[in-house]
């Protein structure tokens, strides 16, 4: 095994959207040799199971560091999408037509009014709509809609194509990907990680970056560094309607995401603590009922597929980013929960800045996990 593979400057554990984005950023900067290992295939877990909604203004994050992080990451997408298309030829289906949120009753309308007022004060594009304006944007919306709101800055992306483009771009810059290589052992000398084993290979990395999603907890155990990550199962379905929506449409916990291939994604459930990828009959009924409540004609649309993914939920209610306490050369980027696709660009920038000692324009401190191994 050549030295650049056996002794990479950066070894990334996890080839989901976060790991691929970090690998691309480090390789693009020519920061050193980059190797990515994964227990399965690139993007094979939560990254490919998501819906790709880039929700900032429509999110219920009140403000603070996490909201600012989402907003900064969303601003990176247009240039990143163009760069990925130019380099890889992959159109990741970035749609910036805004997000429509429905109100089905006075309580919904009052809640939406508060969100719109707050986001407007924060400088986001948000507008409250009457029922007629809602149906001008999406004619198929239920007659029961009492109004809604359009969050014009929110967007959506094909998450599977996005991960594929990030990986291919990283490879184009020289990063190496080793799939079916689960992280299985680690050795340290004092505060420095000396070597790790993944699959049938051993590595002596300059820096280890843990970006393994829900698997980060198991990696942390091998490093003797507790990662406060829990699984959260999300179930989704896809329909193929005769009339396609023009933008992501949501109501309470349900959302409808149109795709270029004619599918309409419907999500999603939340099964906290559940790590099995099954779609239950109860969840299927819930998703279909939500969809038909928003768009009645979807009750006649054929069901195309169903699936589940396991989100990495941090018990600290925020992602964990930056150096791992007790180590000189181990960093972590995990716990993004529902926002992994959205936060991938800014996470890559922040982690690359951190491990190369570059001053970052985004403060890392609020997302560090300081508990010692």
matplotlib code that plots the C-alpha trace (Angstrom):
import matplotlib.pyplot as plt

x = [0.0, 1.5, 2.4, -0.3, -2.9, -1.4, -0.4, -2.8, -2.7, -6.5, -8.5, -12.2, -14.5, -17.9, -18.7, -22.1, -22.9, -20.8, -17.7, -17.9, -18.2, -15.2, -13.1, -13.9, -13.0, -9.7, -8.7, -9.8, -7.5, -4.6, -4.3, -2.8, -3.7, -7.3, -8.6, -12.3, -13.4, -17.0, -18.6, -20.9, -21.2, -20.8, -24.1, -25.7, -27.3, -29.1, -27.8, -29.6, -32.7, -33.4, -35.7, -33.2, -35.2, -32.9, -35.1, -33.8, -36.5, -39.3, -37.4, -38.5, -35.0, -35.5, -32.2, -28.8, -25.7, -27.6, -29.9, -26.9, -25.1, -28.0, -28.3, -24.6, -24.6, -27.7, -25.8, -23.1, -25.3, -25.7, -21.9, -21.3, -24.0, -22.6, -19.0, -20.1, -22.0, -19.0, -16.6, -18.6, -21.4, -24.0, -27.1, -28.1, -31.6, -31.2, -34.6, -34.8, -38.6, -39.2, -41.1, -44.9, -46.3, -50.0, -52.4, -55.4, -57.2, -56.8, -54.2, -51.9, -52.4, -51.5, -48.4, -47.3, -47.9, -45.5, -42.8, -43.2, -42.8, -39.7, -38.0, -38.8, -37.1, -34.1, -33.8, -35.3, -37.8, -41.1, -44.7, -48.1, -50.6, -54.4, -56.2, -56.4, -52.6, -51.9, -53.8, -52.2, -48.9, -50.2, -53.7, -54.1, -53.9, -57.0, -59.9, -59.7, -56.5, -57.1, -53.9, -50.2, -46.7, -44.1, -40.5, -38.9, -35.3, -35.7, -34.8, -34.5, -31.9, -31.7, -29.7, -28.6, -27.2, -25.7, -23.7, -22.6, -21.4, -19.5, -17.8, -16.8, -15.6, -13.5, -12.0, -11.3, -9.2, -7.4, -9.3, -9.5, -12.6, -12.6, -16.1, -16.9, -14.1, -15.7, -13.8, -12.8, -9.8, -7.7, -4.4, -3.1, 0.0, -1.0, -3.0, -2.1, -3.9, -1.3, -3.1, -6.5, -7.8, -10.7, -11.7, -8.5, -6.3, -4.3, -3.7, -1.4, -3.3, -2.1, -5.6, -8.7, -12.1, -15.2, -18.1, -19.9, -23.5, -25.3, -22.2, -20.2, -21.2, -19.6, -16.5, -16.3, -16.4, -13.4, -11.6, -12.8, -14.5, -18.2, -20.3, -23.8, -25.6, -28.9, -30.7, -33.9, -35.7, -37.4, -39.8, -40.8, -42.8, -42.9, -46.0, -46.3, -49.1, -50.7, -50.2, -46.8, -46.2, -43.9, -42.2, -41.8, -45.1, -45.5, -48.1, -47.1, -44.8, -45.6, -43.9, -44.2, -41.1, -41.3, -38.5, -37.5, -38.2, -42.0, -41.9, -43.3, -41.5, -43.6, -42.1, -41.3, -41.8, -39.6, -38.8, -36.3, -34.1, -35.2, -32.3, -34.1, -34.9, -38.5, -41.6, -44.5, -48.2, -49.0, -46.4, -47.4, -51.0, -49.9, -47.8, -50.6, -53.1, -50.9, -50.4, -54.1, -54.9, -52.7, -53.4, -56.6, -56.0, -52.9, -55.2, -55.5, -51.8, -49.9, -47.4, -43.9, -41.7, -41.1, -38.0, -36.5, -33.2, -31.6, -30.8, -27.9, -29.6, -27.3, -28.6, -27.2, -29.7, -27.0, -24.3, -20.9, -18.1, -14.4, -11.6, -12.3, -11.2, -8.2, -6.8, -4.4, -5.3, -9.0, -11.9, -15.6, -18.5, -21.7, -25.1, -26.7, -30.0, -32.5, -30.1, -27.2, -27.8, -28.3, -25.3, -22.8, -21.2, -20.6, -19.5, -16.9, -15.6, -15.4, -13.8, -11.3, -10.4, -10.0, -7.7, -5.6, -5.3, -7.0, -9.1, -12.7, -15.4, -17.9, -17.5, -16.8, -17.0, -20.8, -20.6, -17.6, -18.1, -15.8, -16.4, -13.2, -12.7]
y = [0.0, 3.3, 5.9, 8.4, 5.8, 4.3, 7.6, 10.2, 13.7, 13.4, 10.3, 10.8, 8.2, 8.4, 8.9, 10.5, 14.1, 15.5, 13.3, 13.9, 17.6, 17.8, 15.5, 17.8, 20.9, 19.6, 18.2, 21.3, 23.4, 21.0, 20.8, 17.3, 13.7, 12.8, 9.2, 8.5, 5.2, 4.0, 0.8, 0.7, 2.8, 6.5, 8.2, 4.9, 5.9, 9.0, 11.2, 9.2, 8.8, 12.5, 14.8, 17.5, 20.4, 23.4, 25.1, 28.2, 30.8, 28.2, 26.3, 26.8, 27.5, 30.7, 32.3, 32.1, 30.2, 27.3, 29.5, 31.6, 28.5, 27.3, 30.8, 30.9, 27.4, 28.1, 31.0, 28.7, 26.5, 28.5, 28.7, 25.2, 23.8, 25.5, 24.4, 20.8, 20.8, 22.3, 19.8, 16.6, 17.2, 16.3, 18.5, 18.2, 19.7, 22.7, 24.4, 27.9, 28.5, 29.0, 26.9, 27.2, 26.5, 26.0, 27.0, 24.8, 26.7, 29.8, 28.3, 27.5, 31.0, 32.7, 30.6, 31.3, 35.0, 34.9, 33.0, 35.4, 38.5, 37.0, 36.0, 39.4, 41.1, 38.8, 39.9, 36.7, 36.8, 35.7, 36.7, 35.8, 34.7, 34.6, 31.5, 32.9, 33.7, 30.2, 28.6, 30.9, 29.4, 25.8, 25.3, 21.8, 22.9, 21.9, 24.3, 24.0, 26.2, 29.3, 30.9, 30.2, 31.7, 31.7, 31.6, 32.7, 32.0, 28.4, 25.8, 22.1, 19.8, 16.2, 14.9, 11.6, 13.4, 16.0, 13.4, 11.7, 15.0, 15.9, 12.5, 12.7, 16.2, 15.2, 12.3, 14.8, 16.8, 13.6, 12.3, 8.5, 6.6, 3.1, 1.7, -1.4, -0.5, -0.3, 1.5, -1.2, -0.2, 2.7, 3.2, 6.3, 7.6, 10.2, 12.9, 11.8, 9.2, 6.9, 4.4, 3.1, 0.0, 0.1, -3.1, -5.1, -2.0, 0.0, 3.7, 6.2, 9.5, 13.0, 13.9, 11.8, 13.3, 11.5, 12.2, 8.9, 10.1, 7.8, 5.5, 8.2, 6.9, 3.5, 5.2, 7.3, 4.2, 2.8, 6.1, 6.2, 9.5, 9.7, 10.9, 12.0, 10.7, 8.8, 7.3, 8.8, 6.8, 8.8, 7.1, 8.5, 7.5, 8.7, 9.1, 9.9, 12.5, 13.5, 17.2, 18.1, 20.8, 23.7, 24.0, 22.3, 22.5, 21.8, 21.6, 21.1, 18.0, 16.9, 18.0, 17.4, 17.7, 17.6, 15.9, 16.2, 12.6, 13.0, 11.7, 13.6, 12.8, 12.8, 12.9, 12.3, 10.4, 10.6, 7.5, 8.6, 5.8, 3.5, 2.2, -0.3, 0.8, -0.5, 1.4, 0.5, 0.4, 3.1, 5.4, 4.7, 5.6, 8.8, 10.0, 9.3, 11.1, 14.1, 14.3, 14.0, 16.6, 19.1, 18.1, 16.0, 14.6, 12.8, 10.2, 8.8, 9.0, 5.7, 4.8, 4.4, 3.5, 3.7, 3.8, 4.7, 6.3, 6.8, 10.4, 11.2, 13.1, 14.9, 14.9, 18.5, 19.6, 20.9, 19.4, 18.6, 20.2, 20.6, 19.0, 16.1, 16.9, 14.8, 14.4, 16.6, 15.2, 14.0, 16.1, 15.4, 16.6, 14.8, 15.1, 17.2, 15.4, 16.8, 19.4, 17.4, 18.2, 21.9, 22.2, 20.2, 23.2, 25.3, 22.2, 21.4, 25.0, 25.1, 21.7, 22.4, 25.7, 24.1, 21.2, 23.5, 26.3, 28.8, 31.5, 30.8, 33.4, 31.3, 30.8, 27.1, 27.5, 27.0, 23.6, 22.1, 19.2, 19.6, 16.4, 14.6, 10.9]
z = [0.0, -1.1, 1.6, 0.5, 1.2, 4.4, 5.9, 4.6, 5.9, 6.5, 7.1, 7.1, 8.6, 6.8, 3.1, 3.6, 2.6, 5.4, 4.8, 1.0, 1.4, 3.8, 1.6, -1.4, 0.5, 1.8, -1.6, -3.4, -1.2, -1.8, 2.0, 1.8, 0.9, 1.7, 2.2, 3.1, 4.6, 5.0, 6.3, 3.3, 0.1, -0.3, 0.6, 1.4, 4.7, 5.9, 3.0, 0.3, 2.4, 2.9, 0.9, 0.2, 1.6, 2.3, 4.9, 6.6, 6.9, 7.2, 9.9, 13.5, 14.7, 16.8, 16.0, 17.5, 16.3, 14.6, 12.6, 11.5, 10.5, 8.4, 6.7, 5.9, 4.5, 2.3, 0.7, -0.4, -2.5, -5.8, -6.4, -5.2, -7.4, -10.5, -9.6, -9.2, -12.5, -14.3, -12.8, -12.8, -15.3, -12.6, -12.4, -8.7, -9.4, -7.2, -7.1, -5.6, -6.1, -2.4, 0.1, 0.6, 4.1, 4.4, 7.2, 7.7, 10.4, 12.5, 14.9, 11.9, 10.5, 13.7, 14.2, 10.6, 11.2, 14.1, 12.1, 9.1, 11.4, 13.1, 9.8, 8.2, 11.2, 10.6, 7.0, 5.4, 2.6, 4.1, 3.2, 4.7, 2.0, 1.8, 0.4, -3.1, -3.2, -1.9, -4.8, -7.3, -6.4, -6.1, -7.6, -6.3, -2.7, -0.6, -0.4, 3.3, 3.3, 5.3, 4.1, 4.1, 3.8, 1.1, 2.2, -1.1, -0.1, 0.8, -1.8, -2.4, -4.0, -5.1, -2.2, -3.8, -6.8, -4.5, -2.6, -5.8, -7.2, -4.0, -4.1, -7.8, -7.3, -4.3, -6.4, -9.2, -6.8, -5.7, -2.7, -2.3, -1.2, 0.3, 0.7, 2.7, 5.1, 8.6, 11.3, 13.7, 16.0, 17.1, 19.0, 20.6, 22.4, 25.0, 23.3, 19.8, 17.7, 16.2, 14.0, 13.0, 11.4, 8.8, 7.0, 6.3, 6.2, 8.8, 8.6, 10.3, 9.6, 10.3, 11.3, 11.8, 11.0, 12.3, 10.0, 10.3, 11.0, 13.4, 13.3, 15.0, 18.4, 17.7, 16.3, 19.4, 21.6, 19.8, 20.4, 24.0, 23.2, 24.0, 21.0, 22.2, 19.1, 19.0, 16.0, 14.7, 12.0, 9.3, 7.0, 3.6, 0.5, -3.1, -5.3, -9.0, -9.4, -12.6, -11.8, -10.2, -7.6, -8.4, -5.1, -1.7, 0.1, 3.9, 6.6, 10.2, 10.2, 6.6, 3.5, -0.3, -2.4, -6.2, -8.2, -11.8, -12.5, -11.8, -8.3, -5.3, -2.1, 1.1, 4.5, 7.1, 10.4, 13.4, 15.4, 18.0, 19.3, 16.5, 14.3, 12.0, 8.5, 8.3, 7.1, 9.2, 8.2, 10.6, 9.2, 5.7, 6.5, 8.3, 5.4, 2.8, 5.0, 5.4, 1.7, 0.8, 3.5, 1.7, -1.9, -2.1, -5.6, -4.2, -2.8, -6.3, -7.2, -7.5, -4.7, -6.3, -3.4, 0.3, 2.4, 5.8, 6.9, 10.2, 11.1, 13.5, 16.3, 18.8, 22.4, 22.6, 20.0, 17.6, 15.4, 17.0, 15.0, 15.7, 17.7, 20.0, 23.6, 24.7, 21.2, 19.2, 15.9, 16.0, 14.9, 14.5, 12.3, 13.2, 14.7, 12.0, 12.3, 9.8, 8.4, 7.1, 3.4, 4.2, 6.5, 4.4, 2.6, 5.8, 7.8, 5.2, 5.3, 9.1, 9.5, 6.7, 8.3, 11.7, 10.7, 8.6, 11.2, 8.9, 10.5, 9.8, 9.1, 11.1, 14.8, 15.7, 19.4, 19.8, 18.2, 20.0, 22.3, 25.2, 27.2, 27.7, 26.6]

ax = plt.figure().add_subplot(projection="3d")
ax.plot(x, y, z, "-o")
ax.set_aspect("equal")
plt.show()
